[in-house]
Amino acid sequence: MPRFHCPAPLVTGAEIDLPPGAARHVQVLRLQPGDGITLFHGGQGADSPGGEFDATVLRMGRSDVRVQVGAHHAIEREAPRAVHLLAGITANERMDWLVEKATELGVASITPLVAERSVLKLKGDRAEKKLAHWQAVAVAACEQCGRNRVPVVHDAVDLAGWLRAQTTLPAQGTRLLLSLRAGTQALRTAAAGGGALIFLSGPEGGLSSTEEDLALAHGFAPVTLGTRVLRAETAPLAALAALTLE
């Protein structure tokens, strides 16, 4: 059954108009009144209903779709461990691919990192458009993979700015840094145990020595994924697969 993200309030028995994006998808699929779909709110907060809802198409307009919300199913398909990804922004469509696959693998949140070696630099309107685009990529990935909680794609920030923001926030758990330095631990060893985890990786060319020093000074432990050198968009996904797949 087709699945659609619907951030509007979802209550069994209610009749609602789908948001524009979901309505367009329903129209593209040429669904008709009486056809069934699945809706999920996607929120991370306590006020989100969670799970997913059956729904039935009532009316197909030229630019709108009205549905009736059916039974709620308390189904969650989240990873057993919350992994927050702090990833160096990669060039071209590689960041899109990273966001999509990280969502499929169960990432809890993604913070695009404006690193010293990032090819793509984001400011102003361009940054806002990219952020909205990446969040839409995450939504589409949830629709496809079955997740009912959409990971938040945070504003792009440099490492120093991210660390400053963390001083006013509660600790989010273990901090791990993907590094080629001597003395690194294997990922599985460093990540042993439970609890939330923050995984930091750089863009093409990796983090600079200054950025690594800053991360290490703020509690990040250096880890390795093995002897092979992985691309900037592959490495965090390999780590997520090791940490989140049951």
C-alpha positions in Angstrom: 0.0 0.0 0.0 1.4 3.5 -0.9 2.8 5.4 2.1 2.7 9.1 2.5 4.1 11.6 5.0 1.4 13.8 6.4 2.5 16.2 9.1 -1.1 17.4 9.6 -3.0 16.2 12.7 -4.0 12.6 12.2 -7.1 11.3 14.1 -9.0 8.1 13.3 -12.3 9.0 11.6 -11.3 12.5 10.5 -11.5 13.8 7.0 -8.5 15.8 5.9 -6.9 17.3 2.8 -3.5 15.9 2.1 -0.6 18.4 2.1 0.4 19.4 -1.5 3.4 17.1 -1.8 1.4 14.0 -0.8 -1.5 15.0 -2.9 0.7 15.3 -6.0 2.1 11.8 -5.3 -1.4 10.4 -5.0 -2.4 12.0 -8.3 0.8 10.7 -10.1 -0.2 7.2 -9.0 -3.7 7.7 -10.4 -5.3 6.5 -7.3 -9.1 6.7 -7.2 -11.8 7.3 -4.5 -12.0 4.1 -2.4 -8.3 3.3 -2.8 -6.4 2.7 0.4 -3.1 4.4 1.4 -1.0 4.6 4.6 -0.2 7.9 6.3 2.4 8.7 9.0 3.0 12.0 10.8 6.7 11.6 11.0 7.3 13.7 14.1 10.0 13.0 16.7 8.4 14.8 19.6 6.1 13.4 22.4 3.2 15.2 20.7 3.5 13.1 17.6 1.0 10.2 17.4 3.8 8.0 16.1 3.0 4.8 14.2 1.0 4.9 11.0 -2.7 5.2 9.9 -4.8 3.5 7.3 -6.6 6.0 5.1 -9.1 5.9 2.2 -9.2 8.3 -0.7 -12.5 10.2 -0.7 -12.1 12.7 -3.5 -9.6 13.5 -6.2 -9.5 17.2 -7.1 -7.4 18.9 -9.8 -4.9 20.0 -7.2 -6.2 18.5 -3.9 -6.9 15.1 -2.5 -9.3 14.4 0.4 -9.0 11.3 2.5 -10.6 9.7 5.6 -8.2 8.6 8.3 -8.7 5.1 9.4 -7.2 2.8 12.1 -4.0 3.7 13.8 -1.2 1.1 14.0 1.4 1.6 16.7 4.2 0.4 14.5 7.7 1.8 14.7 10.7 0.7 12.7 13.4 2.7 14.3 17.0 1.5 15.0 17.6 0.0 18.4 20.2 2.7 19.0 20.0 6.5 18.3 22.9 7.5 16.1 23.2 11.2 15.3 25.4 11.9 12.3 27.6 14.9 11.9 28.8 14.6 8.3 31.0 16.8 6.2 29.1 18.2 3.3 30.0 16.4 0.1 29.9 17.7 -3.5 27.2 17.3 -6.2 24.5 14.7 -5.5 26.6 12.7 -3.1 25.1 14.5 -0.1 21.6 13.7 -1.3 22.6 10.1 -1.5 24.1 10.2 2.0 20.9 11.7 3.5 18.7 9.1 1.7 20.7 6.1 2.7 21.4 7.3 6.2 17.6 7.7 6.7 17.0 4.1 5.4 19.7 2.8 7.8 17.9 4.5 10.7 19.9 7.6 11.5 18.3 9.7 14.3 19.4 13.1 13.0 21.8 14.5 10.4 23.8 17.7 10.8 25.6 18.8 7.6 29.1 19.9 8.6 30.7 22.9 6.8 34.2 21.6 7.1 37.4 23.3 6.0 37.8 20.9 3.0 34.1 20.9 2.0 33.8 21.7 -1.7 30.2 22.9 -1.3 29.9 26.1 0.8 26.4 27.1 1.9 25.2 30.5 3.0 22.0 32.5 3.0 19.2 31.5 0.7 21.2 28.7 -0.9 21.7 27.1 2.5 18.0 27.3 3.3 17.0 25.7 -0.1 19.6 22.9 0.4 18.3 22.2 3.9 14.7 22.0 2.7 15.8 19.8 -0.2 17.7 17.4 2.2 14.8 17.2 4.6 12.5 16.3 1.6 15.0 13.6 0.7 14.7 12.2 4.2 10.9 12.3 4.0 10.9 10.4 0.7 13.3 7.8 2.1 11.0 7.2 5.1 8.0 6.8 2.8 10.0 4.1 0.9 11.6 2.2 3.7 8.7 2.1 6.2 10.0 4.4 8.9 7.4 6.4 10.8 9.8 8.9 12.3 11.5 11.4 10.0 15.1 12.2 11.1 15.7 15.9 11.4 18.2 17.5 9.1 19.7 20.3 11.1 21.1 23.6 9.8 24.5 23.4 8.3 27.2 24.5 10.7 31.0 24.4 11.2 32.4 22.2 13.9 33.3 25.1 16.2 29.7 26.4 15.9 28.2 22.9 16.6 30.4 22.5 19.7 29.4 25.9 21.0 25.7 25.0 20.7 26.3 21.7 22.6 27.5 23.6 25.7 23.9 24.6 26.4 22.4 21.2 25.5 22.3 17.9 27.5 24.9 15.3 26.6 23.8 13.1 23.7 26.0 10.1 24.6 29.2 8.6 23.2 31.1 10.8 20.7 33.1 9.1 17.9 35.3 10.6 15.3 36.3 8.8 12.1 40.1 9.3 11.9 43.2 8.0 10.2 45.4 8.9 13.2 47.5 6.3 15.0 45.9 4.9 18.1 42.3 4.6 16.8 40.0 1.9 18.0 37.8 -0.3 15.9 34.3 1.2 15.7 32.6 -1.8 17.3 35.0 -1.7 20.3 34.6 2.1 20.8 30.8 1.9 20.4 30.3 -1.0 22.8 27.4 -0.6 25.1 24.1 1.2 24.6 22.8 4.7 24.6 22.8 7.5 22.0 25.9 8.1 19.9 27.3 10.9 17.8 29.3 9.9 14.8 31.5 12.6 13.2 33.0 12.2 9.7 34.6 14.6 7.2 34.0 15.6 3.6 36.2 14.6 0.6 39.8 14.7 2.0 38.6 14.3 5.5 38.7 16.7 8.4 41.7 19.0 8.8 44.1 18.4 11.6 42.8 21.5 13.3 39.2 20.2 13.2 40.3 16.8 14.5 42.2 18.4 17.4 39.1 20.4 18.2 36.9 17.3 18.2 39.3 15.3 20.3 39.5 18.2 22.8 35.7 18.0 23.2 35.4 14.3 24.0 35.3 12.6 20.6 37.2 9.3 20.5 39.0 8.4 17.2 37.8 5.3 15.5 38.5 3.3 12.3 36.4 1.3 9.9 39.3 -0.9 8.8 42.3 -0.8 6.4 40.4 0.3 3.3 39.9 4.0 2.5 36.2 4.7 2.0 34.7 7.7 0.2 33.3 10.5 2.2 29.7 9.5 1.6 30.4 5.8 2.1 32.2 5.9 5.4 29.3 7.2 7.6 26.9 4.8 6.0 29.2 1.9 6.7 29.3 3.0 10.3 25.5 3.4 10.5 25.1 -0.1 9.1 27.4 -1.5 11.7 25.6 0.4 14.5 21.9 0.3 13.6 21.2 -2.9 11.7 19.9 -5.7 13.9 
